[in-house]
Amino acid sequence: MNSFYRSKSAKSQHPWIESIAFDPLPQKEVLLGVLDRVQSECRQRIRQGGKPVTVVFDLDSTIFDVKPRTLRILKEFALGSKARALSEDIAEWCLSLQSHDLLYTLEESARANQVPGSEEVVRSFMKEAFQFWRTRFFSHAYLTMDQPAPGAVDFANRVVDLGATAIYLTGRDWPGMGRGTQSMLEFHGFPVDARASKLLMKPNAGLDDADFKDEALRELRVDGNAVALFDNEPANFHVFEKNFPEAWLIFYHSNCSTKEARTVKRVYRVDSFLL
């Protein structure tokens, strides 16, 4: 039996994904390997001292499935008068979608799910839908729609139970999404105790995600020993490799942007956190 958990959700494609020679270690062995490394490094720290052991988790499309958030916003738009005026057919198409149908952008989702209508009408509809989505997606109000990735809560707690610190390193910004992010981590049962976890968010929404994570990782390197880093964005992995070359870099294959990404020497791939 294949040890990978194959999600039914649509997954983004990216040239980086096609070009990278992922380590062939099966998902279960990758996750158990991370836990083994955490345990070993924590025991060594008890004997010899040293920096705190950490595991770094991205949030959106890694430990949280954000497709339900996008779907809720898209359906709200589809029920409005502006959407109906643009195209009744596309509005009904939006209402027929399920969260697992969605890809990274609305345009990708439209192409993948055979949106009805001419190219011009689809483009006009999606332009308005995107504006509606953008003002809502990056806010506290809709974070309640996010769902933990399969196995993520249990895995993060196992990391902490073994003695490591869970670092939530996200491109979300603190002013717009901090309060809601903290609440949802706690609500879903992720470790949030300040002694065993740390939430790192952008101070403002305008910062580039990779640049922010690069700076945050440089600071983490001073007083922490990251043994593994999980993220869904190919563009972030060269930053991880630069800052923690000995850590396990683990690509969570869900949805991702089309940002250009550099190759890295060794990277694992998982589809969930299920052992």
Secondary structure as UniProt FT lines:
FT   HELIX           15..19
FT   HELIX           27..48
FT   STRAND          53..57
FT   TURN            61..63
FT   STRAND          64..65
FT   HELIX           67..78
FT   HELIX           81..86
FT   HELIX           88..96
FT   HELIX           99..101
FT   HELIX           106..112
FT   TURN            113..114
FT   HELIX           119..137
FT   TURN            141..142
FT   HELIX           143..145
FT   STRAND          147..148
FT   TURN            150..151
FT   HELIX           152..161
FT   TURN            162..163
FT   STRAND          165..173
FT   HELIX           174..188
FT   TURN            194..196
FT   STRAND          197..202
FT   TURN            205..206
FT   HELIX           209..223
FT   STRAND          225..231
FT   HELIX           234..236
FT   HELIX           237..243
FT   TURN            245..246
FT   STRAND          248..252
FT   STRAND          268..270
//
